[in-house]
Amino acid sequence: MTDIDNTQYLLAALIEIYRGQAVPLPESDPELEKNLLCDVYSSAISFARFDESRQALSEDIFRCSREGSTVREELERVQGQTPDVLNAKMIAAAHMMKVFNPGRFTLS
C-alpha cells in the first residue's frame, strides 16, 4: 500500500472509529500516523462547538506532537470523548479526505 493509499485508508478508518465502529487496522508507519492525527486534531478545532472541546483537542495536539500517537491508541481514546469532540474529529478527517482527493468526494 502506498503512503497515499494508506493515508486514505487511515482517514476512512478514523471516520468509522469516531462513529463508534470497529475497523481492521493495517500496520503502517508510526510517523505517518502521528502526522495524520496531529493534522486531524488541528483541523478539528475549527469544527468544535464548545470551548471544552477545543481545549481537549489542544491537549490532543500537544500530546501527539510530544509523545506521538497511533490510530490504535486513538481507537482506545475515543471511549471517553464527548460527542462534540468526536464529531469535530470526524468532520476534520472527512475534509482531509476531500483535500487528498480533489473532485472525488463531495461534502454537503
Kinemage of the C-alpha trace (Angstrom):
@kinemage 1
@onewidth
@group {chain A} dominant
@subgroup {mainchain}
@vectorlist {calphas} color= white
{ca met a 1} P 0.000 0.000 0.000
{ca thr a 2} L 1.421 3.420 -0.931
{ca asp a 3} L 1.528 6.271 1.576
{ca ile a 4} L -1.390 7.962 -0.231
{ca asp a 5} L -3.478 4.768 -0.157
{ca asn a 6} L -2.505 4.177 3.460
{ca thr a 7} L -3.420 7.772 4.366
{ca gln a 8} L -6.798 7.444 2.661
{ca tyr a 9} L -7.484 4.158 4.438
{ca leu a 10} L -6.479 5.604 7.812
{ca leu a 11} L -8.692 8.652 7.304
{ca ala a 12} L -11.639 6.421 6.387
{ca ala a 13} L -10.852 4.227 9.407
{ca leu a 14} L -10.766 7.285 11.679
{ca ile a 15} L -14.174 8.398 10.428
{ca glu a 16} L -15.583 4.981 11.273
{ca ile a 17} L -13.817 4.921 14.646
{ca tyr a 18} L -15.305 8.318 15.511
{ca arg a 19} L -18.720 6.890 14.551
{ca gly a 20} L -18.183 4.079 17.062
{ca gln a 21} L -17.439 1.299 14.570
{ca ala a 22} L -14.749 -1.374 14.814
{ca val a 23} L -12.242 -1.172 11.977
{ca pro a 24} L -9.414 -3.528 10.989
{ca leu a 25} L -6.199 -1.541 11.074
{ca pro a 26} L -3.210 -2.379 8.882
{ca glu a 27} L 0.361 -1.989 10.029
{ca ser a 28} L 1.543 1.436 8.946
{ca asp a 29} L 4.346 3.882 9.504
{ca pro a 30} L 4.080 5.352 13.030
{ca glu a 31} L 5.397 8.712 11.796
{ca leu a 32} L 2.682 8.826 9.116
{ca glu a 33} L 0.028 8.082 11.734
{ca lys a 34} L 1.419 10.694 14.118
{ca asn a 35} L 1.430 13.394 11.432
{ca leu a 36} L -2.032 12.425 10.215
{ca leu a 37} L -3.517 12.500 13.712
{ca cys a 38} L -1.874 15.840 14.534
{ca asp a 39} L -3.404 17.238 11.333
{ca val a 40} L -6.843 15.822 12.207
{ca tyr a 41} L -6.679 17.274 15.727
{ca ser a 42} L -5.529 20.665 14.433
{ca ser a 43} L -8.279 20.793 11.833
{ca ala a 44} L -10.906 19.602 14.291
{ca ile a 45} L -10.511 22.667 16.500
{ca ser a 46} L -12.329 24.807 13.941
{ca phe a 47} L -15.265 22.349 13.903
{ca ala a 48} L -15.682 22.060 17.679
{ca arg a 49} L -18.663 23.936 19.085
{ca phe a 50} L -17.614 24.235 22.731
{ca asp a 51} L -14.589 25.713 24.485
{ca glu a 52} L -14.138 22.492 26.461
{ca ser a 53} L -13.935 20.564 23.205
{ca arg a 54} L -11.361 22.950 21.776
{ca gln a 55} L -9.344 22.574 24.980
{ca ala a 56} L -9.479 18.765 24.725
{ca leu a 57} L -8.333 18.963 21.099
{ca ser a 58} L -5.491 21.293 22.082
{ca glu a 59} L -4.394 18.711 24.635
{ca asp a 60} L -4.557 16.016 21.934
{ca ile a 61} L -2.337 18.148 19.674
{ca phe a 62} L 0.169 18.758 22.460
{ca arg a 63} L 0.291 15.065 23.419
{ca cys a 64} L 0.569 13.960 19.794
{ca ser a 65} L 3.369 16.391 18.981
{ca arg a 66} L 5.343 15.479 22.127
{ca glu a 67} L 4.701 11.767 22.535
{ca gly a 68} L 3.345 10.691 19.178
{ca ser a 69} L 0.069 8.923 18.611
{ca thr a 70} L -1.246 5.998 16.601
{ca val a 71} L -4.654 5.167 15.208
{ca arg a 72} L -4.816 2.158 17.549
{ca glu a 73} L -4.278 4.481 20.521
{ca glu a 74} L -6.928 6.813 19.136
{ca leu a 75} L -9.330 3.865 18.998
{ca glu a 76} L -8.882 3.458 22.758
{ca arg a 77} L -9.078 7.204 23.490
{ca val a 78} L -12.427 7.820 21.806
{ca gln a 79} L -14.250 5.908 24.535
{ca gly a 80} L -14.096 8.850 26.939
{ca gln a 81} L -14.540 11.708 24.494
{ca thr a 82} L -17.594 13.907 24.133
{ca pro a 83} L -19.837 13.773 21.063
{ca asp a 84} L -18.697 17.310 20.115
{ca val a 85} L -15.017 16.280 20.075
{ca leu a 86} L -15.778 13.108 18.117
{ca asn a 87} L -17.930 14.998 15.629
{ca ala a 88} L -15.240 17.656 15.142
{ca lys a 89} L -12.591 14.971 14.536
{ca met a 90} L -14.870 13.102 12.131
{ca ile a 91} L -15.573 16.250 10.092
{ca ala a 92} L -11.869 17.112 10.055
{ca ala a 93} L -10.957 13.624 8.783
{ca ala a 94} L -13.649 13.871 6.076
{ca his a 95} L -12.353 17.258 4.946
{ca met a 96} L -8.817 15.896 4.822
{ca met a 97} L -10.042 13.032 2.599
{ca lys a 98} L -11.538 15.616 0.291
{ca val a 99} L -8.270 17.577 0.199
{ca phe a 100} L -6.261 14.447 -0.627
{ca asn a 101} L -8.768 13.503 -3.354
{ca pro a 102} L -9.996 16.684 -5.036
{ca gly a 103} L -13.044 16.091 -7.192
{ca arg a 104} L -13.512 12.551 -5.939
{ca phe a 105} L -15.527 13.301 -2.795
{ca thr a 106} L -18.186 15.902 -2.169
{ca leu a 107} L -19.296 17.027 1.235
{ca ser a 108} L -22.592 18.690 1.891
